[in-house]
Amino acid sequence: MEIEVVKLWLEGIGLLVASIGGVRALIEYRRRSAQDRLTLLLKMQEAVQSSRFTLIRDHLETGKSFSDISKADRGDYAQIFENVALLRNAGFLRRELAHYMFGFEALRCWRDKGFWVGMEQDKWWRLLSSFAAELEAAEGTAPIIKKL
C-alpha cells in the first residue's frame, strides 16, 4: 500500500514539473514571437526611411513629378506597404501598430496619382488598396497601441 502512495506522489510531482516546463516554454515562445515581429517591423520601417527612397519621400512631400524616378524604385517603395498589408491581413501585425508605424507614409503614397503613373495602381496593388481604405476609414483617430 505504501508503495502505491509513493508512486502516486511521484507521478503527481512528475506531472507538476512537466506542466511547469510546458508553461515556461509557452511563455518563452510568445516572448520570442513578439521580439521577432518587432525586429521585422523595425527593419521595414528602416527600409521606408532609407536613403534609397529619400527622393521618393521628397517628391511625395512636395508634389513634384515622378518622371525622374524609375517605376522599379517606386514599385519597391510601394511593395513595403504591400508587405505591411500582407502581415496585417495574416494577423501578424495589429491594426493599431500598422497604422502608427506605416499609415502616414502609406496613405501619402497611395493618394499621389503621379506616383502611380505607369504602375496600374488598382490592378496590381490590392492589398495596399485595402490597407489604404482601412487607413482612410480610421483617419483622424489616434491609434492606441496596447501591445505587439
Backbone as CSV, one residue per row, in Angstrom:
resi,resn,N_x,N_y,N_z,CA_x,CA_y,CA_z,C_x,C_y,C_z
1,MET,0.819,-1.187,0.000,0.000,0.000,0.000,0.868,1.258,0.000
2,GLU,1.931,1.264,0.819,2.825,2.424,0.874,3.481,2.686,-0.464
3,ILE,3.829,1.657,-1.178,4.479,1.806,-2.486,3.515,2.491,-3.460
4,GLU,2.238,2.138,-3.398,1.253,2.761,-4.282,1.137,4.250,-3.989
5,VAL,1.175,4.632,-2.753,1.085,6.050,-2.374,2.321,6.794,-2.870
6,VAL,3.473,6.205,-2.713,4.714,6.833,-3.176,4.670,6.989,-4.700
7,LYS,4.176,5.965,-5.410,4.059,6.039,-6.859,3.138,7.192,-7.265
8,LEU,2.006,7.304,-6.589,1.063,8.392,-6.905,1.704,9.755,-6.659
9,TRP,2.425,9.895,-5.566,3.109,11.159,-5.270,4.146,11.490,-6.347
10,LEU,4.924,10.488,-6.723,5.944,10.704,-7.750,5.310,11.051,-9.108
11,GLU,4.224,10.389,-9.450,3.530,10.722,-10.693,2.997,12.155,-10.643
12,GLY,2.437,12.539,-9.519,1.917,13.906,-9.342,3.019,14.941,-9.460
13,ILE,4.153,14.656,-8.839,5.294,15.576,-8.909,5.804,15.655,-10.353
14,GLY,5.884,14.508,-11.018,6.314,14.495,-12.416,5.375,15.291,-13.305
15,LEU,4.086,15.139,-13.084,3.098,15.889,-13.851,3.225,17.385,-13.582
16,LEU,3.445,17.755,-12.351,3.612,19.164,-11.989,4.856,19.760,-12.657
17,VAL,5.955,19.045,-12.609,7.197,19.519,-13.234,7.013,19.657,-14.753
18,ALA,6.369,18.687,-15.379,6.126,18.757,-16.816,5.217,19.929,-17.164
19,SER,4.215,20.174,-16.355,3.303,21.296,-16.591,4.033,22.633,-16.481
20,ILE,4.865,22.757,-15.462,5.635,23.996,-15.287,6.564,24.201,-16.478
21,GLY,7.210,23.145,-16.930,8.081,23.243,-18.102,7.309,23.658,-19.346
22,GLY,6.123,23.107,-19.524,5.290,23.469,-20.667,4.857,24.928,-20.633
23,VAL,4.485,25.401,-19.477,4.084,26.808,-19.324,5.269,27.728,-19.604
24,ARG,6.427,27.387,-19.077,7.624,28.204,-19.329,7.980,28.236,-20.809
25,ALA,7.843,27.093,-21.491,8.129,27.040,-22.931,7.142,27.913,-23.709
26,LEU,5.879,27.886,-23.329,4.867,28.717,-23.986,5.150,30.201,-23.780
27,ILE,5.515,30.587,-22.588,5.849,31.985,-22.294,7.053,32.424,-23.119
28,GLU,8.064,31.593,-23.195,9.262,31.925,-23.969,8.931,32.025,-25.457
29,TYR,8.089,31.135,-25.946,7.685,31.168,-27.353,6.966,32.474,-27.677
30,ARG,6.045,32.875,-26.830,5.296,34.122,-27.064,6.214,35.336,-27.000
31,ARG,7.143,35.345,-26.065,8.080,36.459,-25.941,8.960,36.544,-27.181
32,ARG,9.434,35.404,-27.614,10.317,35.364,-28.783,9.564,35.770,-30.058
33,SER,8.318,35.342,-30.166,7.498,35.691,-31.321,7.287,37.200,-31.404
34,ALA,6.982,37.823,-30.289,6.809,39.279,-30.256,8.111,39.982,-30.600
35,GLN,9.209,39.470,-30.098,10.524,40.057,-30.368,10.864,39.946,-31.864
36,ASP,10.578,38.807,-32.471,10.840,38.613,-33.901,9.974,39.543,-34.754
37,ARG,8.702,39.711,-34.371,7.821,40.619,-35.102,8.316,42.056,-35.007
38,LEU,8.746,42.444,-33.829,9.257,43.806,-33.645,10.502,44.036,-34.494
39,THR,11.393,43.071,-34.541,12.599,43.179,-35.366,12.224,43.351,-36.835
40,LEU,11.277,42.559,-37.308,10.830,42.666,-38.691,10.227,44.044,-38.965
41,LEU,9.385,44.525,-38.069,8.748,45.833,-38.264,9.764,46.962,-38.276
42,LEU,10.746,46.877,-37.413,11.770,47.918,-37.391,12.595,47.899,-38.673
43,LYS,12.859,46.712,-39.212,13.572,46.625,-40.495,12.740,47.216,-41.626
44,MET,11.445,46.963,-41.604,10.567,47.513,-42.633,10.483,49.033,-42.525
45,GLN,10.391,49.520,-41.301,10.355,50.973,-41.099,11.677,51.604,-41.536
46,GLU,12.759,50.935,-41.245,14.084,51.403,-41.677,14.161,51.451,-43.201
47,ALA,13.563,50.470,-43.858,13.558,50.453,-45.323,12.792,51.649,-45.882
48,VAL,11.649,51.962,-45.291,10.868,53.120,-45.739,11.685,54.399,-45.604
49,GLN,12.436,54.509,-44.513,13.198,55.727,-44.245,14.604,55.708,-44.828
50,SER,14.950,54.657,-45.553,16.314,54.524,-46.060,16.637,55.611,-47.083
51,SER,17.919,55.839,-47.252,18.372,56.868,-48.196,17.984,56.517,-49.633
52,ARG,17.778,55.239,-49.905,17.370,54.821,-51.248,16.059,55.491,-51.669
53,PHE,15.191,55.743,-50.701,13.874,56.298,-51.008,13.741,57.773,-50.620
54,THR,14.847,58.441,-50.339,14.795,59.857,-49.964,14.130,60.693,-51.046
55,LEU,14.501,60.460,-52.280,13.949,61.236,-53.390,12.436,60.995,-53.527
56,ILE,12.015,59.775,-53.345,10.582,59.460,-53.421,9.835,60.188,-52.310
57,ARG,10.340,60.112,-51.094,9.679,60.801,-49.984,9.634,62.307,-50.229
58,ASP,10.711,62.854,-50.779,10.755,64.285,-51.097,9.689,64.637,-52.137
59,HIS,9.569,63.827,-53.181,8.565,64.084,-54.217,7.149,63.967,-53.649
60,LEU,6.927,62.994,-52.776,5.612,62.853,-52.160,5.280,64.068,-51.293
61,GLU,6.276,64.570,-50.613,6.060,65.722,-49.721,5.828,67.014,-50.496
62,THR,6.549,67.192,-51.585,6.496,68.463,-52.313,5.561,68.448,-53.509
63,GLY,5.106,67.254,-53.914,4.215,67.169,-55.061,4.929,67.238,-56.399
64,LYS,6.232,67.038,-56.397,6.996,67.057,-57.655,6.626,65.859,-58.531
65,SER,6.928,65.989,-59.815,6.696,64.914,-60.773,7.644,63.752,-60.487
66,PHE,7.177,62.557,-60.762,7.980,61.352,-60.530,8.683,60.880,-61.795
67,SER,8.735,61.718,-62.817,9.320,61.310,-64.098,10.799,60.958,-63.982
68,ASP,11.484,61.491,-62.972,12.911,61.195,-62.806,13.171,60.002,-61.877
69,ILE,12.104,59.340,-61.430,12.245,58.180,-60.538,11.701,56.960,-61.268
70,SER,12.504,55.916,-61.315,12.112,54.724,-62.079,10.875,54.058,-61.489
71,LYS,10.170,53.386,-62.372,8.997,52.621,-61.953,9.421,51.517,-60.967
72,ALA,10.593,50.947,-61.172,11.086,49.883,-60.278,11.293,50.402,-58.864
73,ASP,11.885,51.588,-58.726,12.097,52.155,-57.387,10.766,52.496,-56.718
74,ARG,9.844,53.060,-57.498,8.527,53.367,-56.938,7.813,52.081,-56.525
75,GLY,7.966,51.041,-57.353,7.358,49.752,-57.031,7.950,49.134,-55.768
76,ASP,9.255,49.255,-55.602,9.903,48.729,-54.395,9.418,49.459,-53.144
77,TYR,9.243,50.771,-53.274,8.752,51.575,-52.144,7.323,51.147,-51.786
78,ALA,6.462,51.042,-52.794,5.075,50.634,-52.551,5.013,49.200,-52.021
79,GLN,5.960,48.359,-52.435,5.966,46.960,-52.005,6.146,46.843,-50.491
80,ILE,6.844,47.768,-49.891,6.989,47.747,-48.428,5.609,47.838,-47.783
81,PHE,4.773,48.736,-48.274,3.434,48.904,-47.704,2.522,47.739,-48.069
82,GLU,2.745,47.154,-49.220,2.014,45.945,-49.600,2.359,44.817,-48.618
83,ASN,3.620,44.719,-48.230,4.044,43.703,-47.252,3.449,43.983,-45.873
84,VAL,3.373,45.241,-45.504,2.721,45.606,-44.236,1.269,45.146,-44.278
85,ALA,0.592,45.405,-45.390,-0.805,44.983,-45.535,-0.928,43.459,-45.461
86,LEU,0.017,42.758,-46.056,0.007,41.300,-46.006,0.149,40.805,-44.565
87,LEU,1.099,41.363,-43.841,1.287,40.994,-42.430,0.045,41.336,-41.608
88,ARG,-0.551,42.458,-41.916,-1.759,42.898,-41.215,-2.902,41.922,-41.475
89,ASN,-3.116,41.568,-42.742,-4.209,40.659,-43.091,-3.995,39.247,-42.559
90,ALA,-2.739,38.838,-42.436,-2.430,37.491,-41.939,-2.511,37.406,-40.417
91,GLY,-2.698,38.537,-39.768,-2.830,38.539,-38.313,-1.513,38.640,-37.563
92,PHE,-0.417,38.894,-38.268,0.887,39.014,-37.621,1.154,40.423,-37.103
93,LEU,0.318,41.353,-37.496,0.537,42.751,-37.157,-0.794,43.363,-36.755
94,ARG,-0.829,43.940,-35.579,-2.060,44.576,-35.103,-2.356,45.835,-35.913
95,ARG,-3.630,46.073,-36.103,-4.087,47.218,-36.884,-3.503,48.520,-36.360
96,GLU,-3.569,48.725,-35.061,-3.107,49.975,-34.469,-1.621,50.201,-34.715
97,LEU,-0.845,49.150,-34.614,0.597,49.263,-34.819,0.926,49.521,-36.290
98,ALA,0.224,48.856,-37.184,0.421,49.085,-38.621,0.094,50.534,-38.975
99,HIS,-0.992,51.036,-38.430,-1.380,52.426,-38.690,-0.349,53.394,-38.124
100,TYR,0.087,53.131,-36.918,1.033,54.030,-36.248,2.386,54.075,-36.960
101,MET,2.899,52.917,-37.333,4.248,52.855,-37.895,4.303,53.180,-39.388
102,PHE,3.241,52.863,-40.138,3.316,52.967,-41.593,2.181,53.762,-42.235
103,GLY,1.197,54.121,-41.455,-0.006,54.732,-42.009,0.220,56.017,-42.774
104,PHE,0.948,56.951,-42.211,1.142,58.250,-42.849,1.816,58.100,-44.201
105,GLU,2.917,57.365,-44.230,3.669,57.194,-45.481,2.861,56.378,-46.497
106,ALA,2.161,55.354,-46.039,1.377,54.522,-46.957,0.253,55.335,-47.604
107,LEU,-0.443,56.126,-46.815,-1.523,56.941,-47.373,-0.989,58.000,-48.331
108,ARG,0.087,58.613,-47.960,0.679,59.634,-48.825,1.074,59.015,-50.170
109,CYS,1.625,57.853,-50.136,2.000,57.132,-51.355,0.747,56.762,-52.151
110,TRP,-0.237,56.189,-51.497,-1.437,55.717,-52.181,-2.199,56.861,-52.856
111,ARG,-2.266,58.002,-52.217,-3.072,59.119,-52.720,-2.403,59.912,-53.841
112,ASP,-1.115,59.775,-53.998,-0.409,60.569,-55.003,-0.540,59.915,-56.380
113,LYS,-1.351,60.510,-57.234,-1.606,59.936,-58.567,-0.340,59.915,-59.424
114,GLY,0.536,60.904,-59.262,1.778,60.942,-60.027,2.697,59.780,-59.701
115,PHE,2.656,59.330,-58.466,3.475,58.197,-58.037,3.133,56.952,-58.846
116,TRP,1.857,56.800,-59.186,1.360,55.563,-59.784,1.355,55.564,-61.306
117,VAL,1.831,56.605,-61.924,1.833,56.661,-63.384,2.591,55.454,-63.949
118,GLY,1.910,54.691,-64.812,2.511,53.520,-65.445,2.562,52.284,-64.570
119,MET,1.900,52.293,-63.411,2.011,51.163,-62.493,0.696,50.417,-62.240
120,GLU,-0.392,50.802,-62.873,-1.680,50.141,-62.718,-2.047,49.953,-61.244
121,GLN,-2.241,51.084,-60.594,-2.485,51.120,-59.160,-3.610,50.183,-58.709
122,ASP,-4.739,50.224,-59.368,-5.884,49.442,-58.907,-5.798,47.962,-59.264
123,LYS,-5.036,47.626,-60.282,-4.992,46.245,-60.753,-4.051,45.359,-59.934
124,TRP,-2.855,45.858,-59.633,-1.825,45.001,-59.034,-1.555,45.248,-57.558
125,TRP,-2.189,46.225,-56.977,-1.860,46.611,-55.600,-3.082,46.466,-54.701
126,ARG,-3.709,45.318,-54.720,-4.961,45.109,-53.986,-4.783,45.153,-52.475
127,LEU,-3.715,44.549,-51.965,-3.504,44.576,-50.513,-3.240,46.002,-50.032
128,LEU,-2.431,46.713,-50.770,-2.160,48.103,-50.415,-3.432,48.931,-50.519
129,SER,-4.261,48.643,-51.497,-5.534,49.344,-51.662,-6.431,49.145,-50.445
130,SER,-6.532,47.910,-49.980,-7.383,47.643,-48.802,-6.781,48.260,-47.542
131,PHE,-5.448,48.262,-47.436,-4.784,48.895,-46.291,-5.044,50.395,-46.309
132,ALA,-4.956,51.012,-47.491,-5.209,52.452,-47.605,-6.663,52.769,-47.248
133,ALA,-7.591,51.926,-47.681,-9.001,52.131,-47.333,-9.206,52.034,-45.826
134,GLU,-8.537,51.086,-45.218,-8.603,50.930,-43.764,-8.038,52.167,-43.066
135,LEU,-6.927,52.673,-43.589,-6.313,53.872,-43.024,-7.228,55.082,-43.182
136,GLU,-7.827,55.217,-44.356,-8.723,56.347,-44.598,-9.936,56.293,-43.686
137,ALA,-10.454,55.104,-43.428,-11.604,54.951,-42.535,-11.245,55.341,-41.102
138,ALA,-10.004,55.106,-40.731,-9.559,55.409,-39.365,-8.927,56.794,-39.249
139,GLU,-8.849,57.513,-40.368,-8.171,58.817,-40.376,-8.811,59.758,-39.354
140,GLY,-7.953,60.457,-38.652,-8.420,61.392,-37.633,-8.525,60.781,-36.257
141,THR,-8.359,59.480,-36.161,-8.359,58.827,-34.854,-6.933,58.397,-34.540
142,ALA,-6.499,58.691,-33.356,-5.141,58.325,-32.955,-5.122,56.848,-32.577
143,PRO,-4.210,56.072,-33.161,-4.139,54.648,-32.802,-3.642,54.478,-31.360
144,ILE,-4.281,53.591,-30.647,-3.879,53.277,-29.281,-3.239,51.908,-29.314
145,ILE,-1.947,51.876,-29.021,-1.196,50.625,-29.098,-1.111,50.026,-27.702
146,LYS,-1.733,48.849,-27.542,-1.732,48.193,-26.248,-0.584,47.218,-26.103
147,LYS,-0.339,46.461,-27.169,0.776,45.506,-27.163,1.073,45.081,-28.578
148,LEU,2.246,44.464,-28.768,2.620,43.948,-30.076,1.688,42.830,-30.415
